[in-house]
Amino acid sequence: MTFFALTAVLLFALSGCGGLSTTTLKVSKVLPVVCGASPKADMIHMLPVEPIVVEDKSGILWMGLSSRHYENIAINWQLMVAWMKQKNAIGKFYKSCIEDHNENAIRSTIAESN
Protein backbone atom coordinates (compact mmCIF):
# COMPACT_ATOMS: atom_id res chain seq x y z
CA MET A 1 0.00 0.00 0.00
CA THR A 2 2.74 2.48 0.92
CA PHE A 3 4.61 1.61 -2.28
CA PHE A 4 1.63 2.72 -4.38
CA ALA A 5 1.18 5.91 -2.35
CA LEU A 6 4.88 6.72 -2.70
CA THR A 7 4.74 6.01 -6.43
CA ALA A 8 1.75 8.32 -6.84
CA VAL A 9 3.48 11.13 -4.95
CA LEU A 10 6.66 10.72 -7.00
CA LEU A 11 4.74 10.71 -10.28
CA PHE A 12 2.96 13.92 -9.31
CA ALA A 13 6.24 15.53 -8.27
CA LEU A 14 7.97 14.49 -11.49
CA SER A 15 5.11 15.74 -13.63
CA GLY A 16 6.17 19.31 -12.87
CA CYS A 17 2.70 20.27 -11.71
CA GLY A 18 1.44 19.33 -15.15
CA GLY A 19 -1.99 18.56 -13.78
CA LEU A 20 -2.53 22.16 -12.68
CA SER A 21 -4.21 24.71 -14.90
CA THR A 22 -2.06 27.12 -16.89
CA THR A 23 -2.48 30.79 -17.65
CA THR A 24 -1.84 32.18 -21.10
CA LEU A 25 -0.58 35.74 -21.41
CA LYS A 26 -0.95 37.83 -24.54
CA VAL A 27 2.13 39.90 -25.28
CA SER A 28 1.24 43.08 -27.12
CA LYS A 29 4.79 44.36 -27.64
CA VAL A 30 8.28 43.59 -26.47
CA LEU A 31 10.53 46.41 -25.30
CA PRO A 32 14.28 45.81 -25.31
CA VAL A 33 16.07 46.23 -21.99
CA VAL A 34 18.82 48.84 -22.29
CA CYS A 35 21.08 49.01 -19.25
CA GLY A 36 24.14 50.87 -20.43
CA ALA A 37 27.64 50.03 -19.30
CA SER A 38 27.78 47.81 -16.26
CA PRO A 39 30.51 47.93 -13.63
CA LYS A 40 33.27 45.38 -14.13
CA ALA A 41 34.91 43.13 -11.55
CA ASP A 42 38.67 43.20 -11.24
CA MET A 43 40.75 40.14 -12.00
CA ILE A 44 42.10 38.37 -8.93
CA HIS A 45 45.75 37.37 -8.85
CA MET A 46 46.20 35.14 -5.83
CA LEU A 47 49.47 35.12 -3.95
CA PRO A 48 51.09 31.72 -3.43
CA VAL A 49 50.39 29.75 -0.27
CA GLU A 50 52.72 26.79 0.14
CA PRO A 51 52.40 24.64 3.26
CA ILE A 52 55.52 23.00 4.63
CA VAL A 53 55.76 19.65 6.40
CA VAL A 54 58.15 19.19 9.30
CA GLU A 55 58.98 15.98 11.14
CA ASP A 56 59.79 16.24 14.83
CA LYS A 57 62.20 14.03 16.81
CA SER A 58 59.52 11.45 17.61
CA GLY A 59 58.56 11.02 13.92
CA ILE A 60 55.31 12.98 14.00
CA LEU A 61 54.67 15.06 10.89
CA TRP A 62 53.46 18.64 11.31
CA MET A 63 52.10 20.87 8.59
CA GLY A 64 52.50 24.61 8.82
CA LEU A 65 52.92 27.86 6.98
CA SER A 66 55.68 30.37 6.98
CA SER A 67 54.73 33.83 8.22
CA ARG A 68 54.85 35.16 4.64
CA HIS A 69 52.46 32.46 3.36
CA TYR A 70 50.16 33.06 6.31
CA GLU A 71 50.05 36.75 5.33
CA ASN A 72 49.32 35.68 1.74
CA ILE A 73 46.22 33.82 2.96
CA ALA A 74 44.96 37.02 4.60
CA ILE A 75 45.66 39.08 1.49
CA ASN A 76 44.00 36.47 -0.76
CA TRP A 77 40.95 36.51 1.51
CA GLN A 78 40.72 40.31 1.24
CA LEU A 79 40.99 40.07 -2.55
CA MET A 80 38.19 37.48 -2.70
CA VAL A 81 35.89 39.55 -0.46
CA ALA A 82 36.48 42.65 -2.60
CA TRP A 83 35.79 40.63 -5.76
CA MET A 84 32.54 39.25 -4.28
CA LYS A 85 31.44 42.80 -3.38
CA GLN A 86 32.12 43.89 -6.97
CA LYS A 87 30.08 40.96 -8.31
CA ASN A 88 27.27 41.84 -5.90
CA ALA A 89 27.32 45.44 -7.20
CA ILE A 90 27.04 44.15 -10.77
CA GLY A 91 24.01 42.04 -9.80
CA LYS A 92 22.38 45.05 -8.09
CA PHE A 93 23.07 47.17 -11.18
CA TYR A 94 21.24 44.74 -13.47
CA LYS A 95 18.42 44.23 -10.96
CA SER A 96 17.74 47.97 -10.74
CA CYS A 97 18.03 48.29 -14.53
CA ILE A 98 15.43 45.57 -15.08
CA GLU A 99 13.15 46.98 -12.36
CA ASP A 100 13.36 50.45 -13.95
CA HIS A 101 12.65 48.94 -17.36
CA ASN A 102 9.59 47.11 -16.03
CA GLU A 103 8.26 50.24 -14.31
CA ASN A 104 8.71 52.27 -17.49
CA ALA A 105 7.01 49.56 -19.56
CA ILE A 106 4.05 49.52 -17.18
CA ARG A 107 3.80 53.33 -17.27
CA SER A 108 3.93 53.43 -21.06
CA THR A 109 1.31 50.67 -21.32
CA ILE A 110 -1.01 52.57 -18.96
CA ALA A 111 -0.43 55.83 -20.85
CA GLU A 112 -1.21 54.14 -24.19
CA SER A 113 -4.42 52.60 -22.85
CA ASN A 114 -5.72 55.99 -21.64
C-alpha positions in Angstrom: 0.0 0.0 0.0 2.7 2.5 0.9 4.6 1.6 -2.3 1.6 2.7 -4.4 1.2 5.9 -2.3 4.9 6.7 -2.7 4.7 6.0 -6.4 1.7 8.3 -6.8 3.5 11.1 -5.0 6.7 10.7 -7.0 4.7 10.7 -10.3 3.0 13.9 -9.3 6.2 15.5 -8.3 8.0 14.5 -11.5 5.1 15.7 -13.6 6.2 19.3 -12.9 2.7 20.3 -11.7 1.4 19.3 -15.1 -2.0 18.6 -13.8 -2.5 22.2 -12.7 -4.2 24.7 -14.9 -2.1 27.1 -16.9 -2.5 30.8 -17.6 -1.8 32.2 -21.1 -0.6 35.7 -21.4 -1.0 37.8 -24.5 2.1 39.9 -25.3 1.2 43.1 -27.1 4.8 44.4 -27.6 8.3 43.6 -26.5 10.5 46.4 -25.3 14.3 45.8 -25.3 16.1 46.2 -22.0 18.8 48.8 -22.3 21.1 49.0 -19.3 24.1 50.9 -20.4 27.6 50.0 -19.3 27.8 47.8 -16.3 30.5 47.9 -13.6 33.3 45.4 -14.1 34.9 43.1 -11.6 38.7 43.2 -11.2 40.7 40.1 -12.0 42.1 38.4 -8.9 45.7 37.4 -8.8 46.2 35.1 -5.8 49.5 35.1 -4.0 51.1 31.7 -3.4 50.4 29.7 -0.3 52.7 26.8 0.1 52.4 24.6 3.3 55.5 23.0 4.6 55.8 19.6 6.4 58.2 19.2 9.3 59.0 16.0 11.1 59.8 16.2 14.8 62.2 14.0 16.8 59.5 11.4 17.6 58.6 11.0 13.9 55.3 13.0 14.0 54.7 15.1 10.9 53.5 18.6 11.3 52.1 20.9 8.6 52.5 24.6 8.8 52.9 27.9 7.0 55.7 30.4 7.0 54.7 33.8 8.2 54.8 35.2 4.6 52.5 32.5 3.4 50.2 33.1 6.3 50.0 36.8 5.3 49.3 35.7 1.7 46.2 33.8 3.0 45.0 37.0 4.6 45.7 39.1 1.5 44.0 36.5 -0.8 41.0 36.5 1.5 40.7 40.3 1.2 41.0 40.1 -2.5 38.2 37.5 -2.7 35.9 39.5 -0.5 36.5 42.7 -2.6 35.8 40.6 -5.8 32.5 39.3 -4.3 31.4 42.8 -3.4 32.1 43.9 -7.0 30.1 41.0 -8.3 27.3 41.8 -5.9 27.3 45.4 -7.2 27.0 44.1 -10.8 24.0 42.0 -9.8 22.4 45.1 -8.1 23.1 47.2 -11.2 21.2 44.7 -13.5 18.4 44.2 -11.0 17.7 48.0 -10.7 18.0 48.3 -14.5 15.4 45.6 -15.1 13.2 47.0 -12.4 13.4 50.5 -14.0 12.7 48.9 -17.4 9.6 47.1 -16.0 8.3 50.2 -14.3 8.7 52.3 -17.5 7.0 49.6 -19.6 4.1 49.5 -17.2 3.8 53.3 -17.3 3.9 53.4 -21.1 1.3 50.7 -21.3 -1.0 52.6 -19.0 -0.4 55.8 -20.9 -1.2 54.1 -24.2 -4.4 52.6 -22.9 -5.7 56.0 -21.6 
